Amino acid sequence: MYLSGFLALIIGNLLVVSHNVWTADWRVIITIFGWLSLLKGVVRLFFPSIAIKNVDTLLRNKLLVPLLVVFGALGLYLSYIGFMAY
């Protein structure tokens, strides 16, 4: 829990510092992911019981598969924008 929280905190911090772009295009998605990763790292490091409770709720409500589909589609879209469109 602490190792993954520390890694999420580092990755989120790097993304927020290097890519804090709030524009009305696709680049804001990367900024939002950076902020969410930073928040995830803080929660996992300082409030691990809340993180465990959230994962249990996610698995119990069967939200994992729809979220994986959404994030997979978002990843494909960002890959297309990053490698093909420009």
N, C-alpha and C positions, 0 to 999 in steps of 0.2 A: 504494500500500500504506500509506504513512504518513498520507495524508489520510483514508482510510477508517478507519484505526486511531484517529486522533485524534478523528474524529466519533463512532465507536463508544464511545470512552472518555468523551467529553463526555455523550453520551446515557445511557450506563450510569451515570455518576456522578450525573446529574440524577435518574434513576429511583430509584437507591439512596437518595439523600438525601431525596427527596420522598415516596417510596412504599415504605418498608421495612416491609411488613406481613406478618407470619408467622402467618396464621390458617388454619383448615382450611376455606377456601372458595375461590371463584374468584379472589379478590384476590392470592393467593399466586403465581398464574401470572405476573402483572405483575412482582412482586418477583423471581421467578426469571429472567425475561427481562432485568430490569435488571442483575442480577448477572452473567448470561451475556454481556451486552453489554459490561460493564466488563471482564470477563476477556478477551473477544475484542479489545477495544481495547488492552489491555496486551500480549497476545500479538502482535498485528500491529505494534505500535510497537517492542517490545523484542526480539522473536524472529520476524522476518519469514520466515526460512527454514522454521520450524516451521509457520507459517500456510500457506505455499505447499505444503509437503509434505502437510498435512491436506486441502487442496482437491484436490490431485492424487489422493490416496487416495479421496476422496469421489467424484470423477468416474470413476475407474477401476473402482470396485466397483458402479457404477450405483445408488448410494444417493440420488442427487439427487432423482429423481422421487418416491419414497416419502416422503422428508422434506418435499418441497414439498406433497404431499397432506396430510400430518399438520399442518404449520404453517398451511396454508390452512384446514383444518377448525378448527383452534384459533383462527385469526383470525376466522372466521365466528362461532364460539361467543362469543368476547369481544365482537364487534360486537353480537350479539344481546343479551348481558347488559348491555352499556353503553348501548344505545340503545332497546331494546324492553322489557326486563323491568322496568326501574325508571322 
